[in-house]
Amino acid sequence: MTVPVTTDSPPTKKRRSPITRAEGERRLIEAALQLVKERPFSEVSVRTIADVADVNHGFVHTWFGSKNDLLAAVSQSLAKEISNDALAAPAGSAAIDTFDNRLVLLVRLVIWLNLEGYSFPSGLNLSILQTLEHRYAETEGLTPRDAQGAAIIATAVGIAVGAFRPIMETGTPVDLSRIYPTWRHILGLLAEHPSQ
């Protein structure tokens, strides 16, 4: 029996170009961010993230450790973006928009990681709390102690809105507009009459 001779060569696999670790990490974080915006966190796999990033999936483990470590890096990246925006917000305006989709995603991602049993490494800096403390001390004139307390309250409100917005039926910023004048009043009182 003769075997027909073919001139077709076998399909070649796409060969990835070498990239630096920094470039690979950036791509993986961006791909993971894109995917967690589109689907439930539990349905986002390391292989899918790597495919979207066009990076070998083994680098997720080499560079981050695990999928959850990569998602923690995504949360840190989101927090840094939000913090930078808060620092740039004009005095007298809301430092953080509780309806910012990045904030909502950050809150849900951090809660999900916590429920998954993920232990955030010590020193993991989500930076929003420190940014708010700085803003309240510098822009609003609060004492360091009051600025810290105000930052904790503002963060707690942001977490509540981010996590429970569907339950609270707060679909638009107008729904929460009553909070802002009250919050501005509280900040003014703290600036005028610091706590003891």
N, C-alpha and C positions, 0 to 999 in steps of 0.2 A: 504494500500500500504506500502510495506516495503522499507526502504531506505538501499541501499547496504552499508555495513560497509567497509571502506577502512583503510588500515594501513599506507597510505602515510600521512605524516605530511605536513602542508602548507609550502611553501618555506620560508626560513628565510632570512631576509634582512641582508646584510653585516653590521656588527657593526664596527664602526670606533674606533680605539684605542684613548684614550685621548692623546692630544699633548699640548705642551706649546704654548703660544701665539707667541713667537719668531719662533718656528718651523713652526707653522701654517702660519705666515706672510711670512716666507721664501718660503714655499711650494706654497703659492698663487702667490707670485711674480714670481717664476720660471715657474709656470703653465701659468700665463698670458703672460710672455715673450715668451714661446714656442708657444702659440696660436697666438699672434700678428705677429709672424714670418711666420705663415702658412696661415693666412686669413686676409681679411680686418678688420680693428679695429671695425667697426660697427657691424660685424657679430660675435664678441666675446662676449658671454654673461657671466654674473656672475655665473650662474649655470654650464656652461661648464668649466669655470676656476676652480670652486670649485670641480667639478667631477674629472678633471685632477689632481688637487692637493690632492684629497682624503680628503677634508675638507668640513664641512657643509657650504652651501652657505651663511647662516646667518652671519658667521664670517667675510665675506667680508665687510658687513655693520658695524659690531661691531668693527672690527679692523681698517678699512680704511675709512668707511663712504659711499663710492659709487664706482662703477666701474671706474669712471674717477679718483677718488683718488687713487685707486689701480694702474691704468695705470700711474699716476704721480709718484708713488713709483717705478714702473718699469723703468721709464725714469731716475729717480734719481739713481737707481742701475746701469743702463747702463753708465750714466755720470761718476759715481765713478770708474767703471772699466776702461773707456777710459782715465780718468784723471790719474789713477795709471800707465797706460802704457805710457802716455805722460811724466810723471815724470822720468820714467826709460829709456826713449829714449836717446841715446847718443847725445852729443853736435854736432851740425852741421848736424844733421839728422832731418827729419820732425818729429815734436812732435806728430802730429796726422795724421794718414793715412786717407785721405778723401775717400778712397775706403773701409774702414773698414765697414763691414755690420752692426756692432753695431752702428756706428755713423750715418749711413744712416737711420737705424730704429729709433734711438733717435730723429733725426731731424724731421722725418715724424710723429712720435708719439707726439712730442711737438706741432708741427703745427696743427695736427688733434685735440688735446685737446684744443688748442687755438680757432680753428674754431668752436668747440663744445660749446664755451663759458665758458670753464673751467678757473677759476681764480686760478693761482698757489698761494699757501699761501706765505705770506711774510716770508722771511727766508729760503724758499726752495732753497737749494744749489745744483745746477747742477754741480758745481765745475770745469768745464772745463775752464771757463774764468779765474778763480783765478789760476788754474794750469798753464795756458799759461803765465799769468802775471809773476808768480814766475819764470818760466823757462826762459822767456826773460830777466828778471832782473838778475838772478843768472848765467845762462849759457851763454847768449849773451852779458851781460854787459850793458844792457839798463838802463836808468834812470827809476824810478818808473812810471813817467808820460808817457814816451815813451813805456815802457813795457805794460802799460794798453792800450794804443792806438793800439799797435801791436797785443795784444790779442783780441781786439775787431775786428780788420780787419781780423785776422786769423779765428775767430769764424764766422764772416759773410761769408767768403769764404767757410768754412766748411758747413754752413747752405745752402748756394746757391748750392753747389755741391750735398749735400745730398738730397735737395728737387727737384732740377731741372736736375739732371744727365741725365735722359732719354731725356729731351728736348734739353739739350746741346750736346747730342751725344758724351758724354765722357764715353765710356764704359770700358776703361782701364786706369791705372795710366799713361801710356805713353801719352795718350791724354792730360793730364795736366802737363806733364813733363816740359813744357816751363815756367810754373808758378814758380816752385821751385827755379831755379837759380835767377830769378828776386826777389823773396821774400828774399832769402839769401842775395842778394845785398842790398836790402832795410834795412834789419836788420843790416848789416855791416855799412851802412851809418849812421843809427840812433845811433849805438854804438860809431862811430867815431865822429859824429857831432850831439850831442843831440839837440832836439828842444828847443826853448826858452820858 
